[in-house]
Amino acid sequence: MALSGHGRPGSELDGTGSTSAVGVGGNVLGGGEDDGAMQITCFTEEVHDVALHFQIVRLQKQIYVWIGCNSAKFGHLYAAATTRPNNMVSVTSLLGGGSDNVGSSIARRLVLKTGVNIVLACNIPKDSPMLEASAERKLMEKLKSLGYIKH
């Protein structure tokens, strides 16, 4: 299922991308950022003749990211967070996959860049390192433009 820019089911993701803030009750806010709001961003990028679909859901202390490659397939699901005492990043597979899959390395680097917990669903093919690198670069660019990357 694809989501439109307001986080509601839609027919497809458009190439321009869109962002909306949703309050706790699910009401769409006026586009401004609110500490208690959930912000949803969806966009599509063409990379190496492949359509990469992205959905970013920003919660208060967590970011959920979905990366779809040529389809709306969910893919493997990973959770990543910093662990004590050394502030190292730990990643675990929640659904399918293992620590050697594409999504786990992206999730690990996202935690380091954003400083918040990451839940990442990804269906990029395992044998496509150039596509993985391009997808991660596009995602980082968008996160930076949204102000989610810590300085």
N, C-alpha and C positions, 0 to 999 in steps of 0.2 A: 504494500500500500504506500503510495506516495503521498506526501503532505504538501499542501499549498503553503504560502508564506505565513498564514495565520495559524498554522498548526492543526488545521482541520483537514480531513481527507479530501484529496483533490485528484485530478486525472493525471497530472504530471508535474514535474518540477520545471520551471522556466529557467532559461539561461541567465537571466539578470540577477536572480537571487532576491530574497526579501527577508526582512527581519521584523519581528513583532514581539512585544513584551506582553506576557499573559499573567494576570494576577492570580492569587491563590485560588480563587473561585473559578478560574478559567476565563475570566473576562479579558478581552483584549484591551490593553492600556494604550494611551496616546502615543506610543512609540518611544517615549522617554524611558530612561533606565530607572528602575526602582529596586531598592535593596531586597524586597520581598517578592519580586517578580521573576517569573521564568521567561527567558528570552529565547525565541526559536528563530533560527536562520537556516534557510534552504537555498542551495544553488547547484548548478550543473556546470561542469567544465569539459571541453573536448581536449583530450590529451592523447597523442599518438593514435588518432582515429578511433579512440575509445571514449564513450560517454561516462564520465565519473560524476555520480550524484552524491551530494553532501547534505547532511542535516546536522546542525549543531544546536543542542539544547543546553542553555546556560542556567544552572540552578545557583543557589546561594554559595555553596562551597564545593561544587562539582560541575563537571561538564560531561554531557553525553554526546558522542559523535557517532554518526553512521556514515560509512563510505560504501556506496554501491557501484559496482563496475558493470555497465551495460544492462543492468536490471535492478529491480527493487528487492532482490534476494537479501535476506538479513545477514547471512554469513556467520563467522565466528564472533563470539562476544568475549571481551577481556575487561578486567578491572585492574586499575593501577593506582597506587598511592605511595606516599612516602612513609617509611617505617622508622621507628626509633630503635636505638639511640643515635644512629649515624646519619639520619635523613637520607637513607638510600631508597631507591624506588623498587617496590615489589610489584610484580604483575602476575595475575592468575587468569587462567582460562575458565570462563563461566559456562560457555556453551561451545562444544566442538573445539578443534584445534589444540595446539600445544604451545609451549614456550618458543618454538622455532618458527612459528607462523608469522605472516606479515603483520597482523594487527598488534601483536604483543610488543614489537619493537617501536611501532608508532605510538602506542599508548604510553610506553616508558618515556619516550622523548617529550610527549605532550605534558606529562606531569612535571618534568624538569623545566619546561618553558613556561607553564602557566602557574605552577605552585599549588594547584588544586587536584583533587581526586578526579580520575578520568574513567569513564565507561565507554568502550569503543567497540562498535560492531563493524566488521569489515569483510567484504567478499572479493578483494583483489586476488587474482590468481597467484599462487605461490611461486610460479616460475617466471614472474614478470618484475624483476628488480627495478627496471627503468620506470615502469608504470607506478610501482610503489613509491619511488622517490618523487615522481611528479605529483602524485596524489598528496603526499605529505607536504610538499612545498606549497601547493595550492591551498591546503588546509591551514598551514602556518600563516600564509599571507592573509587569509580571511580572518583568522583569529587575531592577528596583529591589527588589522583594520577595525575590528570590533573592540579592541582594547583589552583582550583577554590575556595577552602575553605580558608577563611581568617584566619590568625593566631592569 
